[in-house]
């Protein structure tokens, strides 16, 4: 498993509209899509990469209408 592969997968999804639709599914489905592209990562790898990519150093502890949370 690789943090690098988590990053590559996010890059791929950002560019490919068909993968964006597929990635709206549950995390196990995301892993299957990534594997078809030769990528493998854990939920923690993906979570940590997205937090780093989006500059989230401390997620909100309560619901905030001005924030968006991605749950996989």
Secondary structure as UniProt FT lines:
FT   HELIX           3..15
FT   HELIX           17..22
FT   TURN            23..24
FT   HELIX           27..36
FT   TURN            37..38
FT   HELIX           43..53
FT   TURN            54..55
FT   TURN            65..66
//
